């Protein structure tokens, strides 16, 4: 089971920078009582450990026969699948089939690179969009759609849509052309959707049973409403992070996993935290990081820069490889001492030493620990962070499931690209461009 260590936000460890156990308990209990009321229907994500997997498994069986698998989606419709791929099948394309490409950002060169490395005849394209209205995803879908049709290939054999069960453009096209569909439950929003077919389909395509992940999820989900604080680490994490901001002014949350396989988990967490909590003038800024790499890049700032951060470590007890460092150069102490240890020992020691250095320097930090990286534990981490984030949102008194702040940018894009009904936004863009002052 995923564990939390919150000692280093307590004043007994970090003095004035810390908070008391009584304060943590008070807000943790408040978080539990708030979540127990299930104030938003979007809390349905907590029950995702139990779901019908028949369609996911059937389509994944078929998908495994393809040479290439392309996933089109962005935000919550791509970051979770990226974590699944990188954490559970690292360097996948060097070793396994189908080769997998996740195309989220509509960078034209990335698109060209993908197209040059696949054969559309052997390609299955999974288009993921809950709304069916996201410009980036729809643009890349349109390009692939035309390519498939131009080659006289059957769209039913080359597309799978993952979308809303009832509405949206993808749903409509699927009905008209008989495209196989997987559904994201109505009440589950993008950044909380990795445990729906958004992530589970890819998980099955890479050969891992969804049940393995969902079993881990179940264990964490069942603790979400537990009143005993010993049994509810998510409430303690939410309370700690909330207090670090509201009482101690720590406006930045650095997410710091110690494993290359969890690098994209940093990106996933940052989207979850930022889009869920940054509203009504509230929230803190998540900062994606990686240990031990960023010890040689960011640590100086964390240790001696502005006192505005809390570090959220994610440590992995066993990395699954015991590569030993050879004993060479006995006469050079700077190399000799490394010999006989393993890389796992070194990366874990780097984590511990950084945590201690920060603590000695009175910098608040929390640590989440997983025994090893597998589907079970990755499921636990996803759910742990989703529950913690949404609980923190309830403590702030905001809705952690909407994102009103992204609408204006979308409307301006529609206007600039000539979408009907957005003419005034198009005019606004033209005026704005006229007002820009360039210098050379
Ligand atoms: O969390 C969210 O709701 C967003 O980040 C969405 O996932 C993102 O905007 C993509 O939306 P959609 O799946 O509707 O294309």
Boltz pocket constraint, residues with backbone or C-beta under 6 A from the ligand:
constraints:
  - pocket:
      binder: B
      contacts: [[A, 74], [A, 75], [A, 76], [A, 77], [A, 128], [A, 129], [A, 130], [A, 131], [A, 132], [A, 133], [A, 134], [A, 137], [A, 189], [A, 190], [A, 191], [A, 192], [A, 275], [A, 401], [A, 403]]
      max_distance: 6.0
